[in-house]
Amino acid sequence: MVEHMSRRFRIFGGFIFGVIFSFRLALAASSSAPPVDILLAAASDAALQPLIAKLESPQIETRAAWQFWIGTLAGKRVVLTRTEGDPLNAVAATTLAIRRYSPKLVVTYGSARAHDPALRSGDLLVSEKFSAFDGLVSSVVPLDAGSDSLTWQKLPHLVATKGEGETAVFFFPADASALAVAKTLAAPRGKVVVGVLGSAAQVNREVDRVAWIRREWGTSSEDGESAHIAGCALLLGVPVIGLRVIDGTEAEAAAVALKFMEASK
């Protein structure tokens, strides 16, 4: 049983690295572009277009299935990419962007659903850390005995380290300097809150389940990609920050990202 569980841990912990190394040969064949200051990652065209429209000297590149918009924004060299709002696409787009454009910082921005009951629509949640809450294991239950997801146990990400090692983690930290800047921003329709951005390929609308996820992982919010982008960035040695408007519009999220760019030095 222990050996079986160990294999499952390795499979789950290898999710991010499985996507990264699936692009290894393609990336090795591609040349690096001039480095940029910031990679801006958002789920949709609607969240990207307000920033793309403000790019100076814009260029567009396509790598595999993903597009990248390169230019100058608020005096900084940037690249923007669309992540489709799910973990697999988000990790792939982030990996490609980091390997080609060598950003100094990754910014994941957009909207999110609240896990913290104190959050309100229009609040701006900035990441102190991130948690990918998609690792779960159930007890053995026979057929027709029912299922209760609130009794399942959480699994960590087993991230690879130098020397063929592994480290079990539940959280990915945000960059302290970027967090300090983000805390100075104004929320679109509420307050600025520092918390834990959670992500999974899930849409949780059962209140008891949301409360259970928050209790187990300490999540403040839920979206489809932010923690996976953060894990990917940190595994590749790039600092990361997350900006999420609770129940926000794409225009509100883009405005927050632009204000962050303008406030960054």
N, C-alpha and C positions, 0 to 999 in steps of 0.2 A: 504493500500500500504506500509506504513512504517513498519507494523508488518510483512508483507510478505518479505520485503527487509531484515529485521532483521534476519528472519529465514534463508535467503540465505547467509547472512554474516556468521552466525554461522556454516552453513554447510561447506562453503569454509574455514573459519578459523580453522575448525576441521580436515582438510585434514591430516596434519602431525600427530596430536594426534590420529586420527582414525587408522592410520597405527600402531602407537606405542602401543595402547591398544589392537589391534588385536593380539598382541604377548604376552599379559600380562600373561596369564595362562602358556604358554609354557616357558616363561622366568622364571616364579616363580618356575617351576619344575626343571630348570637347575641350576647347581652349578656354582659359580663364579670361574674363573681361576685366577692364579697369575696376578696382574696388570702389564700393559705395559706402556711404556713412550709415544708412539705415535701410533695412528691408521692412516694408509695410505689407502685412498680409491680412486680407479680408475675405469673407466668404462669397461675396456677390459683386457683380458689376455695379449695382446701385450704390454700394458702399465705396467702391473704388473710383467711380467716374468723377465725383467732385474734386478728388485729388489729382487724377489724371489730367483733368481740364486745366489745372494750375501748373502743370509741369513746364519748365523751361527747357528748350531743346529736347523735346521728347523723342524717344526711340522705342520701337517694339521688337521684341525677339520672341521666337517660339522654340521651346525645347520640349520634345516629346509632345504630350497633350496640353502643355501649360504655356500660357503667355506671360511675358514680363514686360512691364513698362518702365523705362529708365529715363531719368532726367534730373533736373534740379528743382527742389521744392524748399521754400523758406531758407534758401542759401546753402542747402545741403544736397549732396548727391544721393539719390534714392533709387530703389527699385521696388515696384509694386507687383504683387501677384494675387491671383484669385485662387482660393483654397477649396471652394465648393462646400464648405461647412461640414465636412466629415473627416474623421481621423486619417483615413488612408490617403485621400487626395491632399490633405493639408501637410502631412509628413513628406509626401513626394515633392510637392511644390516647394516646400521649405528647404529640403535637401538640395534640390536643383539650384535654387537661388543662392544658397550659402556657398556651394561649391563653385559656382560660376562668378558670383559678384562679390564675395568676401565681405559681407556687411559687418560693421562694428557693433550693430545692435539690431535685434529683431523686435518689431512691434506688431502684436496681434490685436486687432480692434474689431468692434462690431457690437451686436446686442447680445443679451443673455436673459435667461429666466431666473428669477430669484429662488434661492434655497433658504437664505436668511430671512425670516419673517419680518425683520425690521426694515428690510429694503423696500423701496417704493418705486413705481414707474418714474423714469427720468433720472433716478440716482445714477451717479457714475461710480462704478466699482473698478478700482485699480488693484493690480495684483501684488500682494506681498509674496505669494507663492501660488503654485498651480498643482492640481491633483487630477490625474486621469482615473476615474472611478469605474472603469470597465472590467476590472479583474475580479472574478467571483468564482467560488466553488461551492457546490451544494453537498449535503449529506446524501448517502445512498438511501433512496426511497423506492419501494417496489411499485409496480404498475398499479394504477387506480388508487394509490394512497394519498393523492393530492400533491400540491406544491405550494411552498410558502417562501417567497424570495426574501422575506425579512429575517429568515433564519440562516441565510447563506453567509459565508465568510469571505471577507475581502482578500485579494491577492496583491502582492506588491509587483512593481515592475522590477525585474532583475536586469539592471543595466550593466553592460560590459565595461570593464575597466582594464587598464594596462596589465599585461602579463597573464592574459586569459582568465582574469578574475571577473567576479560579479558582485554587485552591491544591490541589496534589496531596498527600494525606495518607494514611498507613497507620495512624496512631494518633490516639485522642482522649484527652486527659489527664483524670484525675480531679481533683476539687477537693482542694487540699492541706489545708485545715482539716478537711474531712470525713474525709479519710484519717487525719489525726492522731487523730481520735476513734475511727475504726474499728480502728486498731492497738491500742487499749486493751481491746478486747473479748476474751472468752474463746471459743475454738472449742468446738463441741458435743462432739466426741470426739477432738480432736487439737490441733494447733498453729495459730496465726495466721500466714499467709504473705501478703506483699505481692507482687503480680504483675500479669500482663496477662490481662484477661478477654477471651476471643475469642468471637465469635458468627458464625453463618451458619445458613441453612436446610439444615443437614446433620447427619447422625449418623455420625461417623467411628469405625469400629471396627477398621480395618486398622492395625496397629501402625506399619508403615512409613509410611503416609500421615500418621498423627498426628505422627510424628517429623518428617516433611517440613514439615507446617504449622507446627509449633513452630520449626523452623529458619528458615523463611521469614518468619513473622510474629512470632516470639518469644512465642507464646501459652503461658499457664500452664494454661488450661482452655478448655472448649467448652460453650456453651449456644446457645439459639436466638434470643437477643434482646438481650443486655446491651450489646454494642458499638453496635448500631443505636439503642437508646434513648439511649446516651451521645452519639452523633453528632447525633441529633435535638435533644437538650437543648442541646448546645453551639452548634449552628447558630442556635438561638433565644435564645441568651444566658443560659442557666441552668446553674449548676454541677451536677455529677453525681458520684455515688459508687456503686460496685458491691460487693455482699456476696454471696458464693457459697459454699455448703457443698458440699464435694466428696462426691459420691454421697449427698447428704443427703436427709432427708425434708422434706416441706412444713412439718411442725411445728418441726423444727430451724431451718429458714430463717426462719420467722415469729418464733421466739424470738430469733434473732440481730438481726432488724430491730427488734424491740421494745427490746432492750438498747441498740441504737444510738440509738434515739429517747430513751431515758432518759439516755444519756450525753451527748447533744448539748445545747448551751446555746443 
